């Protein structure tokens, strides 16, 4: 039989990012960009993912633009 690991019922003493209020506009953009930059610095694998997603997004945008011109 497996033993259960004891858990703490109280909240974690660290910062809970879901409790930080950030609205739209420039403050929201700055918060989003800072999270991306922290991720790029802290997890090197995300650099490859960001590069690949930027290239894929650009290719998809070009395909959609090309497809929309053919419908007109």
Secondary structure, 3 states (H helix, E strand, C coil): CCCCCCCCCCCCCCCCHHHCCCCCHHHHHHHHHHHHHHHHHHCCHHHHHHHHHHHHHHHHHHHHHHHHHHHC
